Amino acid sequence: MRKLIYLLLSFFILGVIILGSGCSNFEDVADEESSSAFQRGRSYLKVGKNEEALDEFLSITRRMVRCPKSHLEVGRLYLTLKSRKDPVAAVYHFRRYLLLESSSREAPKVKQLIESAEKEIIRNLPGKPYAGYLNGLTLQEENLRLRREVADLKARIGLPLSETLKPVQNSSSITVSASPSSSPVSTISKPMISAAAKDYVVQKGDSLYAISRKFYGDSSHIDRIYQANRGVMQSKNSLRVGQTLKIPPLPQN
């Protein structure tokens, strides 16, 4: 009889332990956003005090087992905060987030952030052994952008995307007949911009170089575009998809 009582008591204690551990995990998730440290971290981010925000979010990751949002914020700050940049730590915290929130809507973006952090790690290796590899990736991305721009140009002038752009050779090409000595004008000419400024909505994959080539025919006018849009651009690399830019005209000679 005594053994039976001990056995029942053991099962009861085991059940309490299991139930308690389960509740602890739930409370961690519930308590993360309501904790004072999390609230202070968010407040610091709003006013640009990123170092203080990092310390607050780090304090949460040290105290709580389940705190995915704090891990995500720590990872972002370690990747962007110049004074405390640490891509290795950023990867760790991003992976912790994915472990806790693998099916969240943020998961694809976090995986991209991990790739960015890993590139930073490779770029900072002593001797830069993978510099050629990274440069190759950059060139590949630029090549894809150029191909998209060629496809856009063909679409604007009415050529099928599978055709190669060739100069017009026949006698029916457009010519200027003001005088006998005037020479034929090529049907396909260098992109021109009107005397008035134009509005342009930034597309995916755009850069100032690509936009300059699209409107002026070459990439030497990025400063002109940037200066005309200082009110909406913090830097030459701060383009956002959907952003509207003013494309200034070239000065008349």
C-alpha positions as CSV (number, residue, x, y, z in Angstrom):
1,M,0.0,0.0,0.0
2,R,2.8,2.4,0.9
3,K,4.5,1.6,-2.5
4,L,1.3,2.4,-4.3
5,I,1.0,5.8,-2.5
6,Y,4.7,6.6,-3.4
7,L,4.0,5.6,-7.1
8,L,0.9,7.9,-7.3
9,L,2.7,10.7,-5.6
10,S,5.6,10.4,-8.1
11,F,3.3,10.5,-11.1
12,F,1.6,13.6,-9.6
13,I,4.9,15.4,-9.1
14,L,6.0,14.5,-12.7
15,G,2.8,15.9,-14.1
16,V,3.2,19.2,-12.2
17,I,6.8,19.5,-13.5
18,I,5.7,18.9,-17.1
19,L,2.7,21.3,-16.8
20,G,4.9,23.9,-15.2
21,S,7.5,23.7,-18.0
22,G,4.8,24.0,-20.6
23,C,3.3,27.1,-18.9
24,S,6.8,28.6,-18.6
25,N,7.3,28.5,-22.4
26,F,3.9,30.1,-23.0
27,E,4.6,32.8,-20.4
28,D,7.9,33.5,-22.1
29,V,6.1,34.2,-25.4
30,A,3.4,36.2,-23.7
31,D,5.8,38.1,-21.5
32,E,8.3,39.1,-24.2
33,E,6.3,42.0,-25.7
34,S,4.8,43.1,-22.3
35,S,8.2,43.2,-20.6
36,S,9.5,46.6,-19.6
37,A,12.9,45.9,-21.3
38,F,11.1,45.1,-24.6
39,Q,9.0,48.3,-24.4
40,R,12.1,50.4,-23.6
41,G,13.9,48.8,-26.6
42,R,11.1,49.7,-29.0
43,S,11.0,53.3,-27.5
44,Y,14.8,53.7,-28.0
45,L,14.5,52.5,-31.6
46,K,11.9,55.2,-32.3
47,V,14.2,58.0,-31.2
48,G,17.3,56.6,-32.9
49,K,19.0,55.3,-29.7
50,N,20.1,52.1,-31.3
51,E,22.8,51.1,-28.9
52,E,20.5,51.4,-25.9
53,A,17.9,49.4,-27.7
54,L,20.4,46.7,-28.5
55,D,21.2,46.4,-24.8
56,E,17.6,46.1,-23.8
57,F,16.8,43.4,-26.4
58,L,20.0,41.5,-25.4
59,S,18.8,41.5,-21.8
60,I,15.6,39.8,-22.8
61,T,17.5,37.0,-24.8
62,R,19.5,36.3,-21.7
63,R,16.5,35.9,-19.5
64,M,13.9,34.3,-21.7
65,V,14.0,31.0,-23.6
66,R,11.4,32.0,-26.1
67,C,11.8,35.6,-27.3
68,P,11.8,35.5,-31.1
69,K,11.2,39.2,-31.6
70,S,14.0,40.2,-29.4
71,H,16.4,37.8,-31.3
72,L,15.2,39.4,-34.5
73,E,15.9,43.0,-33.3
74,V,19.3,42.0,-31.9
75,G,20.3,40.4,-35.2
76,R,19.2,43.5,-37.2
77,L,21.1,45.8,-34.9
78,Y,24.3,43.7,-34.9
79,L,24.1,43.8,-38.7
80,T,23.5,47.6,-39.1
81,L,24.9,49.3,-36.0
82,K,28.4,50.5,-37.1
83,S,29.7,51.0,-33.5
84,R,28.9,47.4,-32.5
85,K,28.7,45.6,-35.9
86,D,29.0,41.8,-35.4
87,P,27.7,39.7,-38.4
88,V,28.6,36.4,-36.7
89,A,26.4,37.3,-33.7
90,A,23.7,38.5,-36.1
91,V,23.6,35.1,-37.8
92,Y,23.2,33.4,-34.4
93,H,20.3,35.6,-33.4
94,F,18.6,35.3,-36.8
95,R,18.9,31.5,-36.6
96,R,17.4,31.6,-33.1
97,Y,14.4,33.5,-34.5
98,L,13.9,30.9,-37.3
99,L,14.1,28.1,-34.8
100,L,11.3,29.7,-32.8
101,E,9.2,31.2,-35.7
102,S,10.0,29.0,-38.7
103,S,6.6,29.5,-40.3
104,S,6.2,33.3,-39.7
105,R,5.8,35.8,-42.5
106,E,9.2,37.3,-41.6
107,A,11.0,34.0,-42.1
108,P,11.9,34.6,-45.8
109,K,13.3,38.1,-45.0
110,V,15.3,36.7,-42.1
111,K,16.9,34.1,-44.4
112,Q,17.9,36.9,-46.7
113,L,19.4,38.8,-43.8
114,I,21.4,35.7,-42.9
115,E,22.8,35.6,-46.4
116,S,23.8,39.3,-46.1
117,A,25.5,38.7,-42.8
118,E,27.4,35.7,-44.2
119,K,28.6,37.8,-47.1
120,E,29.9,40.3,-44.5
121,I,31.7,37.6,-42.7
122,I,33.4,36.4,-45.9
123,R,34.3,39.9,-46.9
124,N,36.0,40.6,-43.6
125,L,38.1,37.4,-43.6
126,P,41.9,38.1,-43.3
127,G,43.5,38.3,-46.8
128,K,40.0,38.4,-48.4
129,P,40.3,34.9,-50.0
130,Y,36.7,35.1,-51.4
131,A,36.8,38.6,-52.7
132,G,36.7,37.3,-56.3
133,Y,33.6,35.2,-55.5
134,L,31.8,38.1,-54.0
135,N,32.7,40.4,-56.9
136,G,31.4,37.7,-59.2
137,L,28.0,37.7,-57.4
138,T,27.9,41.5,-57.7
139,L,28.6,41.3,-61.5
140,Q,26.0,38.7,-61.9
141,E,23.4,40.8,-60.2
142,E,24.4,43.8,-62.4
143,N,24.2,41.6,-65.5
144,L,20.6,40.6,-64.6
145,R,19.7,44.3,-64.2
146,L,21.2,45.1,-67.5
147,R,19.2,42.3,-69.2
148,R,16.0,43.7,-67.7
149,E,16.8,47.2,-69.0
150,V,17.5,45.8,-72.5
151,A,14.1,44.0,-72.4
152,D,12.4,47.2,-71.3
153,L,14.1,49.2,-74.2
154,K,13.0,46.5,-76.8
155,A,9.4,46.7,-75.4
156,R,9.4,50.5,-75.7
157,I,10.5,50.5,-79.4
158,G,8.3,47.6,-80.3
159,L,10.9,44.9,-80.9
160,P,10.2,41.2,-79.9
161,L,12.2,40.3,-76.9
162,S,13.9,37.5,-78.8
163,E,15.3,39.7,-81.5
164,T,18.7,41.4,-81.4
165,L,18.8,45.2,-81.7
166,K,20.1,46.0,-85.2
167,P,20.5,49.2,-87.1
168,V,18.0,49.8,-89.9
169,Q,19.7,49.4,-93.3
170,N,16.9,49.9,-95.9
171,S,16.1,53.1,-97.7
172,S,12.8,53.6,-95.9
173,S,14.5,54.7,-92.7
174,I,13.5,58.2,-91.5
175,T,15.7,60.9,-93.0
176,V,15.9,64.7,-92.7
177,S,15.1,66.3,-96.1
178,A,15.9,70.0,-95.3
179,S,18.9,70.0,-97.6
180,P,20.5,67.5,-100.1
181,S,23.6,67.2,-98.0
182,S,21.8,66.2,-94.8
183,S,22.5,62.6,-93.6
184,P,20.0,59.9,-92.6
185,V,18.8,59.9,-89.1
186,S,19.0,56.5,-87.4
187,T,15.7,55.1,-86.5
188,I,17.0,54.1,-83.0
189,S,18.7,57.0,-81.3
190,K,20.2,57.7,-78.0
191,P,17.5,58.2,-75.3
192,M,16.6,61.8,-75.0
193,I,14.8,63.7,-72.1
194,S,12.5,66.6,-72.7
195,A,13.1,70.1,-71.5
196,A,10.8,69.6,-68.5
197,A,11.5,67.4,-65.5
198,K,9.8,64.0,-65.6
199,D,8.5,61.8,-62.7
200,Y,9.7,58.2,-62.5
201,V,8.5,55.5,-60.1
202,V,11.4,53.3,-58.9
203,Q,11.0,49.6,-60.0
204,K,12.5,46.5,-58.4
205,G,16.1,46.1,-59.3
206,D,16.6,49.8,-60.1
207,S,19.7,51.8,-59.2
208,L,20.7,55.4,-60.0
209,Y,23.1,54.0,-62.6
210,A,20.2,52.1,-64.3
211,I,17.9,55.1,-64.2
212,S,20.5,57.4,-65.6
213,R,21.1,55.0,-68.5
214,K,17.4,54.7,-69.1
215,F,16.8,58.4,-69.4
216,Y,20.1,59.9,-70.5
217,G,21.7,57.0,-72.4
218,D,24.6,56.6,-70.0
219,S,25.3,56.3,-66.2
220,S,27.2,59.5,-65.8
221,H,24.3,61.6,-64.5
222,I,23.6,59.9,-61.2
223,D,24.7,63.1,-59.3
224,R,22.2,65.1,-61.3
225,I,19.3,62.8,-60.4
226,Y,20.5,62.6,-56.7
227,Q,20.7,66.4,-56.4
228,A,17.3,66.8,-57.8
229,N,15.8,64.4,-55.2
230,R,17.7,65.3,-52.1
231,G,14.4,65.9,-50.3
232,V,13.4,62.2,-50.6
233,M,16.8,60.5,-50.7
234,Q,19.2,60.2,-47.8
235,S,22.0,58.8,-49.9
236,K,22.6,57.6,-53.5
237,N,21.9,54.0,-52.3
238,S,18.6,54.7,-50.5
239,L,16.2,54.0,-53.4
240,R,12.9,52.3,-52.5
241,V,10.6,50.4,-54.8
242,G,7.5,52.6,-55.5
243,Q,9.4,55.8,-54.7
244,T,8.7,58.7,-57.1
245,L,11.8,60.6,-58.4
246,K,12.2,63.8,-60.4
247,I,14.3,63.3,-63.6
248,P,15.8,66.7,-64.4
249,P,16.4,67.8,-68.0
250,L,19.9,68.1,-69.4
251,P,21.1,71.7,-69.6
252,Q,20.7,73.2,-73.1
253,N,24.0,73.9,-74.9
